Amino acid sequence: MSKLIDKKWQMLPVIALSVCMMVGLYGFYITLEKSIHDSVRRTTESLLADVIYEIQEDAPNFVSSQTIDDYIGDLTQADADARIQVINGFGTVVGDTALSDRALVDLDNHADRPEFIKAWETGVGEDVRFSSVLSVDMFYSARKMYVGDQDYVIVLAVPMHHLKASPTS
């Protein structure tokens, strides 16, 4: 009987080590994910600050959706991975670098989007969610700004696969 108990106790260190390894790996995963997320947040906020700086310097005349869409499409930050949107106070997207003018007309109102609500109320907002337009998870960073004679929310979004591919700094 004592040999049977001894064999049971022999497994205890193996089980304890396995549990400790699992907890450690989970902690490492959470820390790494947070580090990558923070890195992309800083990069995205920096890109958005550049966009806002260019808009302030150029002082464009946002008289129509076509003018706005053309302007943001010509910005250097408007590349294949970064999506820039300009949203008016009613939640209507009046410019989007990822969509054609025709698709822009059919786009849903964005007044209920978390990053828009936060930016409209506090001046700055962000969110991570699935984009039904692009069919991918996106990280959204938004800021409210005054252009011409109207307030707008400028949103810069990057795909989450960009998060997973970016190196930590």
DSSP file (Angstrom, degrees, kcal/mol; ACC not computed):
  #  RESIDUE AA STRUCTURE BP1 BP2  ACC     N-H-->O    O-->H-N    N-H-->O    O-->H-N    TCO  KAPPA ALPHA  PHI   PSI    X-CA   Y-CA   Z-CA
    1    1 A M     >        0   0    0      0, 0.0     4,-1.7     0, 0.0     5,-0.2   0.000 360.0 360.0 360.0 -37.9    0.0    0.0    0.0
    2    2 A S  H  >  +     0   0    0      1,-0.2     4,-2.1     2,-0.2     5,-0.1   0.818 360.0  55.7 -68.1 -29.0    2.8    2.4    0.8
    3    3 A K  H  > S+     0   0    0      2,-0.2     4,-1.9     1,-0.2    -1,-0.2   0.869 105.4  52.6 -68.4 -35.8    4.3    1.9   -2.7
    4    4 A L  H  > S+     0   0    0      2,-0.2     4,-1.6     1,-0.2    -2,-0.2   0.908 110.8  46.5 -65.2 -42.2    1.0    2.9   -4.3
    5    5 A I  H  X S+     0   0    0     -4,-1.7     4,-2.2     1,-0.2    -2,-0.2   0.895 109.2  55.2 -66.9 -40.2    0.9    6.1   -2.3
    6    6 A D  H  X S+     0   0    0     -4,-2.1     4,-1.3     1,-0.2    -1,-0.2   0.898 106.3  50.9 -60.4 -41.0    4.5    6.8   -3.2
    7    7 A K  H  X S+     0   0    0     -4,-1.9     4,-0.8     1,-0.2    -1,-0.2   0.876 109.0  51.4 -65.9 -36.8    3.7    6.5   -6.9
    8    8 A K  H >X S+     0   0    0     -4,-1.6     3,-0.9     1,-0.2     4,-0.5   0.921 109.4  49.8 -64.2 -43.2    0.9    9.0   -6.5
    9    9 A W  H >< S+     0   0    0     -4,-2.2     3,-0.5     1,-0.2    -1,-0.2   0.737  99.5  66.8 -69.1 -22.4    3.1   11.5   -4.8
   10   10 A Q  H 3X S+     0   0    0     -4,-1.3     4,-0.6     1,-0.2    -1,-0.2   0.803  98.1  53.3 -67.6 -28.2    5.7   11.2   -7.5
   11   11 A M  H <X S+     0   0    0     -3,-0.9     4,-2.5    -4,-0.8    -1,-0.2   0.700  89.3  80.2 -79.4 -19.9    3.3   12.8   -9.9
   12   12 A L  H <X S+     0   0    0     -4,-0.5     4,-2.8    -3,-0.5     5,-0.2   0.908  92.0  47.2 -58.1 -47.6    2.7   15.8   -7.7
   13   13 A P  H  > S+     0   0    0      0, 0.0     4,-2.6     0, 0.0    -1,-0.2   0.883 112.5  51.0 -62.8 -35.5    5.9   17.7   -8.7
   14   14 A V  H  X S+     0   0    0     -4,-0.6     4,-2.3     2,-0.2    -2,-0.2   0.923 113.4  44.4 -65.7 -43.9    5.2   17.0  -12.4
   15   15 A I  H  X S+     0   0    0     -4,-2.5     4,-2.5     2,-0.2     5,-0.2   0.928 114.1  49.5 -66.6 -44.5    1.7   18.4  -12.1
   16   16 A A  H  X S+     0   0    0     -4,-2.8     4,-2.5    -5,-0.2    -2,-0.2   0.910 112.1  48.3 -61.6 -42.6    2.8   21.4  -10.0
   17   17 A L  H  X S+     0   0    0     -4,-2.6     4,-2.5    -5,-0.2    -1,-0.2   0.904 110.9  51.0 -63.8 -41.6    5.5   22.2  -12.6
   18   18 A S  H  X S+     0   0    0     -4,-2.3     4,-2.2     2,-0.2    -2,-0.2   0.917 111.1  47.7 -62.2 -43.6    3.0   21.9  -15.4
   19   19 A V  H  X S+     0   0    0     -4,-2.5     4,-2.5     2,-0.2    -2,-0.2   0.921 111.9  49.8 -64.0 -44.1    0.6   24.3  -13.7
   20   20 A C  H  X S+     0   0    0     -4,-2.5     4,-2.4     1,-0.2    -2,-0.2   0.899 110.7  50.3 -62.0 -40.1    3.4   26.8  -13.0
   21   21 A M  H  X S+     0   0    0     -4,-2.5     4,-2.6     2,-0.2    -1,-0.2   0.908 110.5  49.4 -64.1 -41.8    4.5   26.6  -16.6
   22   22 A M  H  X S+     0   0    0     -4,-2.2     4,-2.3     2,-0.2    -2,-0.2   0.922 112.3  47.2 -64.7 -43.7    1.0   27.2  -17.9
   23   23 A V  H  X S+     0   0    0     -4,-2.5     4,-2.3     2,-0.2    -2,-0.2   0.909 113.5  49.2 -63.7 -42.0    0.5   30.2  -15.5
   24   24 A G  H  X S+     0   0    0     -4,-2.4     4,-2.3     2,-0.2    -2,-0.2   0.907 111.1  48.5 -64.5 -42.9    3.9   31.6  -16.6
   25   25 A L  H  X S+     0   0    0     -4,-2.6     4,-2.5     2,-0.2    -1,-0.2   0.890 111.0  50.9 -64.8 -39.3    3.2   31.3  -20.3
   26   26 A Y  H  X S+     0   0    0     -4,-2.3     4,-2.5     2,-0.2    -2,-0.2   0.931 110.7  48.7 -63.4 -44.7   -0.2   32.9  -19.8
   27   27 A G  H  X S+     0   0    0     -4,-2.3     4,-2.3     1,-0.2    -2,-0.2   0.897 111.7  49.6 -60.8 -41.5    1.4   35.8  -18.0
   28   28 A F  H  X S+     0   0    0     -4,-2.3     4,-2.7     2,-0.2     5,-0.2   0.916 110.3  50.6 -62.7 -44.3    4.0   36.2  -20.7
   29   29 A Y  H  X S+     0   0    0     -4,-2.5     4,-2.6     2,-0.2    -2,-0.2   0.922 111.5  47.4 -60.3 -46.0    1.3   36.1  -23.4
   30   30 A I  H  X S+     0   0    0     -4,-2.5     4,-2.3     2,-0.2    -1,-0.2   0.919 113.7  47.8 -63.1 -44.0   -0.7   38.9  -21.7
   31   31 A T  H  X S+     0   0    0     -4,-2.3     4,-2.2     2,-0.2    -2,-0.2   0.912 113.6  47.2 -63.9 -43.4    2.4   41.0  -21.2
   32   32 A L  H  X S+     0   0    0     -4,-2.7     4,-2.5     2,-0.2     5,-0.2   0.914 112.1  49.6 -64.9 -43.8    3.5   40.6  -24.8
   33   33 A E  H  X S+     0   0    0     -4,-2.6     4,-2.5    -5,-0.2    -2,-0.2   0.909 111.9  48.5 -62.7 -42.2    0.0   41.4  -26.1
   34   34 A K  H  X S+     0   0    0     -4,-2.3     4,-2.6     2,-0.2    -1,-0.2   0.898 111.1  51.1 -64.2 -40.5   -0.2   44.5  -24.0
   35   35 A S  H  X S+     0   0    0     -4,-2.2     4,-2.1     2,-0.2   134,-0.2   0.922 112.6  44.8 -63.3 -45.1    3.3   45.6  -25.1
   36   36 A I  H  X S+     0   0    0     -4,-2.5     4,-2.5     2,-0.2     5,-0.2   0.914 113.0  51.3 -65.3 -42.8    2.4   45.2  -28.8
   37   37 A H  H  X S+     0   0    0     -4,-2.5     4,-2.3    -5,-0.2    -2,-0.2   0.917 111.1  47.6 -61.4 -44.4   -0.9   46.9  -28.3
   38   38 A D  H  X S+     0   0    0     -4,-2.6     4,-2.3     2,-0.2    -1,-0.2   0.885 110.7  52.5 -64.1 -39.0    0.7   49.9  -26.6
   39   39 A S  H  X S+     0   0    0     -4,-2.1     4,-2.2     1,-0.2    -2,-0.2   0.925 112.2  44.1 -62.9 -45.4    3.3   50.1  -29.3
   40   40 A V  H  X S+     0   0    0     -4,-2.5     4,-3.0     2,-0.2     5,-0.2   0.862 110.5  56.0 -69.7 -34.7    0.7   50.2  -32.1
   41   41 A R  H  X S+     0   0    0     -4,-2.3     4,-2.7    -5,-0.2     5,-0.2   0.938 109.7  46.0 -60.4 -46.1   -1.4   52.7  -30.1
   42   42 A R  H  X S+     0   0    0     -4,-2.3     4,-2.1     2,-0.2    -2,-0.2   0.921 114.9  47.2 -63.1 -43.7    1.6   55.1  -29.9
   43   43 A T  H  X S+     0   0    0     -4,-2.2     4,-2.4     2,-0.2    -2,-0.2   0.920 114.0  47.1 -64.0 -44.5    2.4   54.6  -33.6
   44   44 A T  H  X S+     0   0    0     -4,-3.0     4,-2.5     1,-0.2    -2,-0.2   0.907 112.1  49.7 -65.7 -42.3   -1.3   55.1  -34.6
   45   45 A E  H  X S+     0   0    0     -4,-2.7     4,-2.3    -5,-0.2    -1,-0.2   0.870 110.4  51.7 -64.0 -35.6   -1.6   58.2  -32.4
   46   46 A S  H  X S+     0   0    0     -4,-2.1     4,-2.0    -5,-0.2    -2,-0.2   0.924 110.4  47.6 -66.2 -44.3    1.6   59.6  -33.9
   47   47 A L  H  X S+     0   0    0     -4,-2.4     4,-2.3     2,-0.2    -2,-0.2   0.910 112.4  49.8 -61.6 -42.2    0.2   59.1  -37.5
   48   48 A L  H  X S+     0   0    0     -4,-2.5     4,-2.7     1,-0.2    -2,-0.2   0.896 108.3  52.6 -64.9 -39.8   -3.1   60.7  -36.5
   49   49 A A  H  X S+     0   0    0     -4,-2.3     4,-2.4     1,-0.2    -1,-0.2   0.886 109.0  50.8 -61.8 -38.1   -1.2   63.7  -35.0
   50   50 A D  H  X S+     0   0    0     -4,-2.0     4,-2.5     2,-0.2    -2,-0.2   0.913 110.0  49.4 -63.7 -43.4    0.7   64.0  -38.3
   51   51 A V  H  X S+     0   0    0     -4,-2.3     4,-2.4     2,-0.2    -2,-0.2   0.937 112.7  46.9 -61.1 -47.1   -2.6   64.0  -40.2
   52   52 A I  H  X S+     0   0    0     -4,-2.7     4,-2.5     1,-0.2    -1,-0.2   0.892 110.7  52.6 -64.2 -39.5   -4.1   66.6  -38.0
   53   53 A Y  H  X S+     0   0    0     -4,-2.4     4,-2.6     2,-0.2    -1,-0.2   0.929 110.0  48.4 -61.0 -45.1   -1.0   68.7  -38.2
   54   54 A E  H  X S+     0   0    0     -4,-2.5     4,-2.9     2,-0.2     5,-0.3   0.904 111.2  50.1 -62.8 -40.8   -1.2   68.6  -42.0
   55   55 A I  H  X S+     0   0    0     -4,-2.4     4,-2.1     1,-0.2    -1,-0.2   0.923 112.5  47.1 -63.6 -42.9   -4.8   69.5  -42.0
   56   56 A Q  H  < S+     0   0    0     -4,-2.5    -2,-0.2     2,-0.2    -1,-0.2   0.900 115.4  45.8 -64.9 -40.1   -4.2   72.5  -39.7
   57   57 A E  H  < S+     0   0    0     -4,-2.6    -2,-0.2     1,-0.2    -1,-0.2   0.916 118.3  40.8 -68.9 -43.6   -1.2   73.6  -41.9
   58   58 A D  H  < S-     0   0    0     -4,-2.9    -2,-0.2    -5,-0.2    -1,-0.2   0.773  86.7-157.3 -76.5 -26.1   -3.0   73.3  -45.2
   59   59 A A     <  -     0   0    0     -4,-2.1    -3,-0.1    -5,-0.3    -4,-0.1   0.943  21.1-159.0  44.8  60.2   -6.3   74.7  -43.9
   60   60 A P        -     0   0    0      0, 0.0     2,-1.0     0, 0.0    -1,-0.1  -0.219  19.1-116.2 -67.9 158.7   -8.3   72.9  -46.7
   61   61 A N        -     0   0    0     87,-0.1     2,-1.8     6,-0.1     3,-0.3  -0.827  25.5-164.3 -96.8  99.7  -11.7   74.1  -47.7
   62   62 A F        +     0   0    0     -2,-1.0    87,-0.1     1,-0.2     3,-0.1  -0.549  35.7 141.3 -85.6  75.3  -14.0   71.1  -46.9
   63   63 A V        +     0   0    0     -2,-1.8     2,-0.3     1,-0.2    -1,-0.2   0.740  66.2  14.2 -89.9 -24.1  -17.0   72.2  -49.0
   64   64 A S  S  > S-     0   0    0     -3,-0.3     4,-2.3     1,-0.1     5,-0.2  -0.960  74.8-109.9-146.6 163.4  -18.0   68.8  -50.2
   65   65 A S  H  > S+     0   0    0     -2,-0.3     4,-3.0     1,-0.2     5,-0.2   0.868 118.8  55.8 -60.6 -37.1  -17.5   65.1  -49.5
   66   66 A Q  H  > S+     0   0    0      2,-0.2     4,-2.5     1,-0.2    -1,-0.2   0.914 107.6  47.9 -62.5 -43.7  -15.6   64.9  -52.8
   67   67 A T  H  > S+     0   0    0      2,-0.2     4,-2.3     1,-0.2    -2,-0.2   0.927 114.9  45.5 -62.1 -45.9  -13.2   67.6  -51.8
   68   68 A I  H  X S+     0   0    0     -4,-2.3     4,-2.6     2,-0.2     5,-0.3   0.935 113.5  49.0 -63.8 -47.2  -12.6   66.0  -48.4
   69   69 A D  H  X S+     0   0    0     -4,-3.0     4,-1.7    25,-0.5    -2,-0.2   0.898 113.1  47.2 -61.4 -42.9  -12.2   62.5  -49.9
   70   70 A D  H  X S+     0   0    0     -4,-2.5     4,-1.1    -5,-0.2    -1,-0.2   0.905 112.0  51.4 -64.8 -41.4   -9.7   63.8  -52.4
   71   71 A Y  H >< S+     0   0    0     -4,-2.3     3,-0.8    -5,-0.2     4,-0.4   0.951 112.8  42.2 -63.0 -51.0   -7.7   65.7  -49.8
   72   72 A I  H >< S+     0   0    0     -4,-2.6     3,-0.8     1,-0.2    -1,-0.2   0.809 109.2  60.2 -69.9 -26.9   -7.3   62.8  -47.4
   73   73 A G  H 3< S+     0   0    0     -4,-1.7    -1,-0.2    -5,-0.3    -2,-0.2   0.779 103.7  51.8 -67.5 -25.6   -6.5   60.5  -50.2
   74   74 A D  T << S+     0   0    0     -4,-1.1    -1,-0.2    -3,-0.8    -2,-0.2   0.523  84.5 111.4 -88.3  -6.7   -3.5   62.7  -51.1
   75   75 A L  S X  S-     0   0    0     -3,-0.8     3,-1.3    -4,-0.4   -24,-0.1  -0.384  74.1-128.2 -67.4 146.1   -2.1   62.7  -47.6
   76   76 A T  T 3  S+     0   0    0      1,-0.3    -1,-0.1    -2,-0.1    -4,-0.0   0.767 107.7  60.3 -66.4 -24.5    1.2   60.8  -47.2
   77   77 A Q  T 3  S+     0   0    0      1,-0.1     2,-1.8   -30,-0.1    -1,-0.3   0.604  79.8  94.9 -78.2 -10.9   -0.3   58.8  -44.2
   78   78 A A    <   +     0   0    0     -3,-1.3     2,-0.1    -6,-0.2    -1,-0.1  -0.557  56.3 142.1 -84.5  79.6   -3.0   57.4  -46.5
   79   79 A D        -     0   0    0     -2,-1.8    -2,-0.1     3,-0.2    -4,-0.0  -0.412  68.5 -83.5-107.5-171.4   -1.4   54.1  -47.4
   80   80 A A  S    S+     0   0    0      1,-0.2    -2,-0.0    -2,-0.1    -1,-0.0   0.807 125.6  39.8 -65.6 -31.0   -2.7   50.6  -47.9
   81   81 A D  S    S+     0   0    0      1,-0.1     2,-0.5    77,-0.1    -1,-0.2   0.795 105.4  67.6 -91.8 -29.5   -2.7   49.7  -44.2
   82   82 A A        -     0   0    0     -5,-0.2     2,-0.5    76,-0.1    76,-0.2  -0.812  66.0-159.7 -97.9 127.7   -3.8   52.9  -42.6
   83   83 A R  E     -A  157   0A   0     74,-3.0    74,-2.7    -2,-0.5     2,-0.5  -0.910   4.5-162.2-106.8 128.1   -7.4   54.0  -43.2
   84   84 A I  E     -A  156   0A   0     -2,-0.5    13,-2.3    72,-0.2     2,-0.4  -0.934   9.4-177.8-112.5 131.9   -8.3   57.7  -42.6
   85   85 A Q  E     -AB 155  96A   0     70,-2.8    70,-2.7    -2,-0.5     2,-0.5  -0.957  16.8-155.6-126.2 146.9  -11.9   58.8  -42.2
   86   86 A V  E     -AB 154  95A   0      9,-2.4     8,-2.6    -2,-0.4     9,-1.2  -0.993  17.9-173.1-119.6 124.4  -13.4   62.3  -41.7
   87   87 A I  E     -AB 153  93A   0     66,-2.5    66,-2.8    -2,-0.5     6,-0.2  -0.966  13.9-139.1-123.5 130.5  -16.7   62.2  -39.9
   88   88 A N  E >   -A  152   0A   0      4,-2.4     3,-2.0    -2,-0.4    64,-0.2  -0.207  38.9 -89.6 -79.9 177.6  -19.0   65.2  -39.4
   89   89 A G  T 3  S+     0   0    0     62,-0.6    -1,-0.1     1,-0.3    63,-0.1   0.645 125.0  58.2 -64.5 -16.9  -20.9   66.1  -36.2
   90   90 A F  T 3  S-     0   0    0      2,-0.1    21,-0.3    20,-0.0    -1,-0.3   0.482 120.0-105.7 -90.4  -3.4  -24.0   64.0  -37.3
   91   91 A G  S <  S+     0   0    0     -3,-2.0    19,-3.7     1,-0.3     2,-0.5   0.527  73.1 142.8  91.3   6.7  -21.9   60.9  -37.7
   92   92 A T        -     0   0    0     17,-0.2    -4,-2.4    18,-0.1     2,-0.7  -0.696  52.6-129.5 -83.6 127.1  -21.9   60.9  -41.5
   93   93 A V  E     +B   87   0A   0     -2,-0.5    -6,-0.2    15,-0.3    14,-0.1  -0.674  30.9 174.0 -77.2 116.7  -18.6   59.8  -43.0
   94   94 A V  E     +     0   0A   0     -8,-2.6   -25,-0.5    -2,-0.7     2,-0.3   0.449  66.9  24.3-104.7  -3.7  -17.7   62.5  -45.5
   95   95 A G  E     +B   86   0A   0     -9,-1.2    -9,-2.4   -27,-0.1     2,-0.3  -0.928  59.2 168.0-160.5 137.2  -14.2   61.1  -46.4
   96   96 A D  E >   -B   85   0A   0     -2,-0.3     3,-0.9     3,-0.2   -11,-0.2  -0.915  24.2-155.6-154.9 122.4  -12.7   57.7  -46.3
   97   97 A T  T 3  S+     0   0    0    -13,-2.3   -12,-0.1    -2,-0.3    -1,-0.1   0.655  95.9  54.4 -74.3 -14.0   -9.4   56.5  -47.9
   98   98 A A  T 3  S+     0   0    0    -14,-0.3     2,-0.3     2,-0.1    -1,-0.2   0.508 103.5  62.3 -96.6  -4.5  -10.5   52.9  -48.1
   99   99 A L  S <  S-     0   0    0     -3,-0.9    -3,-0.2     2,-0.0     2,-0.1  -0.893  75.9-121.4-126.4 151.5  -13.8   53.5  -50.0
  100  100 A S     >  -     0   0    0     -2,-0.3     4,-2.0     1,-0.1     5,-0.1  -0.333  39.3-103.2 -76.6 168.2  -14.8   54.8  -53.3
  101  101 A D  H  > S+     0   0    0      1,-0.2     4,-1.3     2,-0.2    -1,-0.1   0.874 123.4  51.6 -61.3 -37.2  -17.2   57.8  -53.6
  102  102 A R  H  > S+     0   0    0      1,-0.2     4,-1.0     2,-0.2     3,-0.3   0.918 110.5  46.9 -66.4 -44.5  -20.1   55.4  -54.4
  103  103 A A  H  4 S+     0   0    0      1,-0.2     4,-0.4     2,-0.2    -1,-0.2   0.827 106.4  60.5 -67.1 -30.7  -19.4   53.2  -51.4
  104  104 A L  H >< S+     0   0    0     -4,-2.0     3,-0.9     1,-0.2    -1,-0.2   0.858  99.9  55.1 -64.1 -36.5  -19.1   56.3  -49.2
  105  105 A V  H 3< S+     0   0    0     -4,-1.3    -1,-0.2    -3,-0.3    -2,-0.2   0.860 110.4  45.4 -65.2 -35.9  -22.7   57.3  -50.0
  106  106 A D  T 3< S+     0   0    0     -4,-1.0    -1,-0.2    -3,-0.2    -2,-0.2   0.417  87.0 121.2 -89.4   1.5  -24.0   53.9  -48.9
  107  107 A L    <   -     0   0    0     -3,-0.9   -14,-0.1    -4,-0.4     3,-0.1  -0.378  67.3-109.4 -71.0 142.3  -22.0   53.8  -45.6
  108  108 A D        -     0   0    0      1,-0.1   -15,-0.3    -2,-0.1     2,-0.2  -0.251  40.5 -91.1 -65.2 156.4  -23.8   53.5  -42.3
  109  109 A N        -     0   0    0      1,-0.1     3,-0.3   -17,-0.1   -17,-0.2  -0.472  30.4-155.4 -67.7 139.5  -23.9   56.4  -39.9
  110  110 A H    >   +     0   0    0    -19,-3.7     3,-1.8     1,-0.2     6,-0.2   0.237  62.4 109.3-103.3  11.8  -21.0   56.3  -37.4
  111  111 A A  T 3  S+     0   0    0    -21,-0.3    -1,-0.2     1,-0.3   -20,-0.1   0.719  80.7  50.4 -62.8 -20.3  -22.6   58.4  -34.6
  112  112 A D  T 3  S+     0   0    0     -3,-0.3    -1,-0.3   -21,-0.1    -2,-0.1   0.381  81.2 116.0 -99.4   4.6  -22.8   55.2  -32.5
  113  113 A R    <>  -     0   0    0     -3,-1.8     4,-2.6     1,-0.1     3,-0.3  -0.559  68.4-131.4 -75.8 135.7  -19.2   54.1  -32.9
  114  114 A P  H  > S+     0   0    0      0, 0.0     4,-2.4     0, 0.0     5,-0.2   0.871 105.2  49.4 -57.0 -41.7  -17.3   54.2  -29.6
  115  115 A E  H  > S+     0   0    0      1,-0.2     4,-2.1     2,-0.2     5,-0.2   0.861 112.5  48.9 -68.8 -32.8  -14.3   56.1  -30.9
  116  116 A F  H  > S+     0   0    0     -3,-0.3     4,-2.9    -6,-0.2     5,-0.2   0.940 111.8  48.1 -68.0 -47.7  -16.5   58.7  -32.5
  117  117 A I  H  X S+     0   0    0     -4,-2.6     4,-2.1     2,-0.2     5,-0.2   0.930 114.5  45.7 -59.4 -47.6  -18.6   59.2  -29.3
  118  118 A K  H  X>S+     0   0    0     -4,-2.4     4,-3.1    -5,-0.2     5,-0.6   0.924 115.5  46.4 -63.3 -44.6  -15.5   59.5  -27.1
  119  119 A A  H  X5S+     0   0    0     -4,-2.1     4,-1.7     4,-0.2    25,-0.3   0.897 112.4  50.0 -66.3 -39.8  -13.7   61.9  -29.5
  120  120 A W  H  <5S+     0   0    0     -4,-2.9    -1,-0.2     1,-0.2    -2,-0.2   0.888 120.0  36.5 -65.8 -38.2  -16.8   64.0  -29.9
  121  121 A E  H  <5S+     0   0    0     -4,-2.1    -2,-0.2    -5,-0.2    -1,-0.2   0.886 136.8  15.4 -82.4 -40.5  -17.3   64.3  -26.2
  122  122 A T  H  <5S-     0   0    0     -4,-3.1    -3,-0.2    -5,-0.2    -2,-0.2   0.564  99.5-111.4-114.5 -12.6  -13.7   64.5  -24.9
  123  123 A G  S  <<S+     0   0    0     -4,-1.7    21,-1.8    -5,-0.6     2,-0.3   0.133  94.5  62.5 101.3 -20.5  -11.6   65.3  -28.0
  124  124 A V  E     +C  143   0A   0     -6,-0.6     2,-0.3    19,-0.2    19,-0.2  -1.000  56.8 162.9-141.0 138.4   -9.9   61.9  -28.1
  125  125 A G  E     +C  142   0A   0     17,-2.4    17,-3.5    -2,-0.3     2,-0.3  -0.990   8.3 179.9-150.7 158.7  -11.2   58.4  -28.6
  126  126 A E  E     +C  141   0A   0     -2,-0.3     2,-0.3    15,-0.2    15,-0.2  -0.986   4.2 170.0-154.8 159.1  -10.1   54.8  -29.5
  127  127 A D  E     -C  140   0A   0     13,-2.0    13,-3.6    -2,-0.3     2,-0.4  -0.979  24.9-140.1-163.3 158.1  -11.5   51.4  -30.0
  128  128 A V  E     +C  139   0A   0     -2,-0.3     2,-0.3    11,-0.2    11,-0.2  -0.993  46.0 129.2-124.6 121.7  -10.7   47.9  -31.2
  129  129 A R  E     -C  138   0A   0      9,-2.0     9,-3.4    -2,-0.4     2,-0.4  -0.970  58.8 -76.6-161.4 172.5  -13.5   46.1  -33.1
  130  130 A F  E     -C  137   0A   0     -2,-0.3     2,-0.7     7,-0.3     7,-0.3  -0.633  37.9-140.5 -80.2 130.7  -14.5   44.3  -36.3
  131  131 A S  E  >> -C  136   0A   0      5,-2.7     4,-1.9    -2,-0.4     5,-0.9  -0.838   9.6-165.7 -92.8 115.3  -14.9   46.4  -39.4
  132  132 A S  T  45S+     0   0    0     -2,-0.7    -1,-0.2     2,-0.2     5,-0.0   0.759  89.0  55.5 -71.3 -22.8  -17.9   45.1  -41.3
  133  133 A V  T  45S+     0   0    0      1,-0.1    -1,-0.2     3,-0.1    -2,-0.0   0.924 122.4  24.4 -73.2 -45.6  -16.8   47.2  -44.3
  134  134 A L  T  45S-     0   0    0      2,-0.2    -2,-0.2     0, 0.0    -1,-0.1   0.524  99.2-131.7 -98.5  -7.7  -13.3   45.7  -44.5
  135  135 A S  T  <5S+     0   0    0     -4,-1.9     2,-0.3     1,-0.2    -3,-0.2   0.902  71.0  99.1  56.9  46.9  -14.1   42.4  -42.8
  136  136 A V  E   <S-C  131   0A   0     -5,-0.9    -5,-2.7    -7,-0.1     2,-0.2  -0.984  81.8 -96.4-154.7 151.5  -11.1   42.6  -40.4
  137  137 A D  E     -C  130   0A   0     -2,-0.3    23,-3.3    -7,-0.3    24,-0.4  -0.544  48.2-166.6 -69.8 136.2  -10.5   43.6  -36.8
  138  138 A M  E     -CD 129 159A   0     -9,-3.4    -9,-2.0    21,-0.3     2,-0.6  -0.925  24.3-137.3-129.4 150.2   -9.3   47.2  -36.6
  139  139 A F  E     -CD 128 158A   0     19,-3.1    19,-2.1    -2,-0.3     2,-0.4  -0.948  29.1-160.7-103.2 121.0   -7.6   49.5  -34.1
  140  140 A Y  E     -CD 127 157A   0    -13,-3.6   -13,-2.0    -2,-0.6     2,-0.4  -0.883  14.1-176.9-109.6 132.6   -9.3   52.9  -34.3
  141  141 A S  E     -CD 126 156A   0     15,-2.4    15,-3.0    -2,-0.4     2,-0.3  -0.998  14.3-176.3-125.6 130.8   -7.8   56.2  -33.0
  142  142 A A  E     -CD 125 155A   0    -17,-3.5   -17,-2.4    -2,-0.4     2,-0.3  -0.949  13.4-176.8-134.5 147.8   -9.9   59.4  -33.3
  143  143 A R  E     -CD 124 154A   0     11,-2.2    11,-3.2    -2,-0.3     2,-0.4  -0.997  23.3-129.0-141.0 144.7   -9.6   63.1  -32.6
  144  144 A K  E     + D   0 153A   0    -21,-1.8     2,-0.3    -2,-0.3     9,-0.2  -0.728  34.9 168.2 -89.8 139.0  -12.0   66.0  -32.8
  145  145 A M  E     - D   0 152A   0      7,-3.0     7,-3.1    -2,-0.4     2,-0.6  -0.993  35.0-120.0-150.5 157.1  -10.9   69.0  -34.7
  146  146 A Y  E     + D   0 151A   0     -2,-0.3     2,-0.4     5,-0.2     5,-0.2  -0.863  31.1 178.3 -99.4 122.0  -12.3   72.2  -36.2
  147  147 A V  E >   - D   0 150A   0      3,-2.9     3,-1.9    -2,-0.6     2,-0.7  -0.991  61.4 -35.9-127.7 126.4  -11.8   72.6  -40.0
  148  148 A G  T 3  S-     0   0    0     -2,-0.4   -87,-0.1     1,-0.3    -2,-0.0  -0.503 126.3 -27.1  65.2-111.2  -13.2   75.6  -41.8
  149  149 A D  T 3  S+     0   0    0     -2,-0.7     2,-0.3   -87,-0.1    -1,-0.3   0.040 124.4  69.0-123.7  25.6  -16.4   76.4  -40.0
  150  150 A Q  E <  S- D   0 147A   0     -3,-1.9    -3,-2.9   -62,-0.0     2,-0.3  -0.992  73.5-118.1-146.9 149.6  -17.3   72.9  -38.7
  151  151 A D  E     + D   0 146A   0     -2,-0.3   -62,-0.6    -5,-0.2     2,-0.3  -0.699  35.6 178.2 -85.0 139.8  -16.2   70.3  -36.2
  152  152 A Y  E     -AD  88 145A   0     -7,-3.1    -7,-3.0    -2,-0.3     2,-0.5  -0.923  27.8-130.6-133.3 159.6  -15.1   66.9  -37.5
  153  153 A V  E     -AD  87 144A   0    -66,-2.8   -66,-2.5    -2,-0.3     2,-0.5  -0.978  20.5-154.8-110.0 124.3  -13.8   63.7  -36.0
  154  154 A I  E     -AD  86 143A   0    -11,-3.2   -11,-2.2    -2,-0.5     2,-0.4  -0.876  13.1-167.4 -98.9 126.0  -10.7   62.5  -37.8
  155  155 A V  E     -AD  85 142A   0    -70,-2.7   -70,-2.8    -2,-0.5     2,-0.5  -0.948  11.1-169.9-118.8 132.6  -10.2   58.7  -37.4
  156  156 A L  E     -AD  84 141A   0    -15,-3.0   -15,-2.4    -2,-0.4     2,-0.4  -0.991  13.9-175.2-118.5 128.3   -7.1   56.7  -38.3
  157  157 A A  E     -AD  83 140A   0    -74,-2.7   -74,-3.0    -2,-0.5   -17,-0.2  -0.961  11.0-171.1-128.2 140.9   -7.5   52.9  -38.3
  158  158 A V  E     - D   0 139A   0    -19,-2.1   -19,-3.1    -2,-0.4   -76,-0.1  -0.973  33.4-104.9-126.5 145.2   -5.0   50.1  -38.7
  159  159 A P  E >>  - D   0 138A   0      0, 0.0     3,-1.1     0, 0.0     4,-0.8  -0.357  23.6-125.7 -67.9 148.1   -5.9   46.4  -39.1
  160  160 A M  H 3> S+     0   0    0    -23,-3.3     4,-1.9     1,-0.3     3,-0.3   0.784 109.9  66.3 -65.7 -27.1   -5.2   44.2  -36.1
  161  161 A H  H 3> S+     0   0    0    -24,-0.4     4,-1.4     1,-0.3    -1,-0.3   0.817  96.5  58.2 -63.3 -25.5   -3.1   41.8  -38.3
  162  162 A H  H <> S+     0   0    0     -3,-1.1     4,-1.2     2,-0.2    -1,-0.3   0.856 103.0  53.3 -65.8 -36.0   -0.8   44.9  -38.4
  163  163 A L  H  < S+     0   0    0     -4,-0.8     3,-0.4    -3,-0.3    -2,-0.2   0.932 109.7  46.2 -61.3 -47.1   -0.7   44.7  -34.6
  164  164 A K  H  < S+     0   0    0     -4,-1.9    -1,-0.2     1,-0.2    -2,-0.2   0.776 115.4  46.8 -70.2 -26.0    0.4   41.1  -34.7
  165  165 A A  H  < S+     0   0    0     -4,-1.4    -1,-0.2    -5,-0.2    -2,-0.2   0.641  91.4  96.5 -90.3 -15.4    3.0   41.6  -37.3
  166  166 A S  S  < S-     0   0    0     -4,-1.2     2,-0.1    -3,-0.4  -126,-0.1  -0.522  75.2-121.6 -81.4 142.1    4.6   44.7  -35.8
  167  167 A P        -     0   0    0      0, 0.0     2,-0.2     0, 0.0    -1,-0.1  -0.476  28.4-111.7 -75.9 150.8    7.8   44.4  -33.7
  168  168 A T              0   0    0     -2,-0.1  -132,-0.1     1,-0.1  -133,-0.0  -0.555 360.0 360.0 -79.8 147.9    7.7   45.6  -30.1
  169  169 A S              0   0    0   -134,-0.2    -1,-0.1    -2,-0.2  -133,-0.1   0.381 360.0 360.0-121.2 360.0    9.7   48.7  -29.3
